[in-house]
Amino acid sequence: MEHLNHMHPPDLHLFDRLPDGFTGIGTEKLDSILPGPSLIRIEGENGSPLFVSILLHGNETTGFTAMQQLLAGYGAPHCALPRPLLLFVGNVAAAVRGVRKLEGQADYNRIWQGERYPEHLLARHVLAEIVKAAPIAGIDLHNNTGKNPHYGCINRLDHSSLSLARRFSKTIVWFTEPHEVLAVALSAICPAVTLECGVSGDAAGTKHVENYLRHCLELPEESLFTPPANHHNDLFHTTARMLLSEGIRPGFGRCSDETDVCFREDLETLNFERVPVGTELGLYRNGVPPIMVIDNLNRNVTDRYLLFTENRILTRVPVVPSMFTSDVKVILQDCLGYIMEPYEAEW
């Protein structure tokens, strides 16, 4: 079981202006201007602020780079933005080291409900400040470790949330679990979206996010929540997540005797594809099924989705996976991926 930090919770650092040097600093030196998790108020010309969260996971840097470019383009902090901005910079210590989270830390995107970790106190402080600010919308920026399209995630099927997501991509995912993520908490305060922006460091992903944020700052409120021309939308509902059984050692492609399960090398290419019945996901040893499938009610529904036969892992029903990754550390810290189904929504 993961060792959890039982020390005092990290302090939230409040800034009333953008710290000097923010737009040019590398993540490896970020702690020289931000001593830890920071909530930064940046002046805007009028209206309610836009809330944006970056670096909840320290190695997901697209949101940070896009924000640097956006703010530099507006001349912040010396010039006002078109709309005020409330910027949360999350796991600074992990960003400095280029990792998702530090050993002993809670996942910064699993602390927004509950009381288990010291970081839950930090989350409550952040949410209290967001409530006081009454933002027009909330945006949480993330990267995937696997091969996925750019897509928007929502937690409520209302017109405003759908519109925010559609402005980023025609591919939209509606999910309610895991319920401890920031966007679920945000959605009780304002229209909210999580943007999954491809892999970290991809220039096209960074530009996509920068342009999206610029529109959110510059558009009037009535236009912000009017979706673009609705040609075609791929809306999916996340129904379950796939976890490794405890102690299982995963591998990909040609695996050594040190692994308990060997997934297909191209597993990530299945993301957002309609995967038919009988598709092989991998091979396993020792006759013990290595994967559990847990639904949104926290029930074990493995037998509904997977067939284990002759040491092969096969799909029992058609599935649409997302966030399948070959990053073993992410798999062990979080999950192998999610199972979705197409969903029809009224706009």
Buried (B, 14 or more C-beta within 10 A) or exposed (E): EEEEBEEEBBEBBEBEEBBEEBBEBEBEEBBEBBEBBBBBBBBBEEEBBBBBBBBBBBBBBBBBBBBBBBBEEBEBBEEBBBBBBBBBBBBBBBBBBEBBBBEEBBBBBBBBBEEEBBBBBBBBBBBEBBEEBEBBBBBBBBBBBBBBBBBBBBBBBEBBBBBBBBBBBBBBBBBEBBBBBBBBBBBEBBBBBBBBBBBBEBEEBBBBBBBBBBEBBEBEEEEBBBBEEEEEBBBBBBBBBBBBBEEBBBBBEEBEEEBBBBBBBEBBEBBBEEBEEEBEBBBBBEEEBBBBBBBBEEEEBBEBBBBBEEEEBBBBBEBBBBBBBBBBEBBBBBBBBBBBEEBEBEE
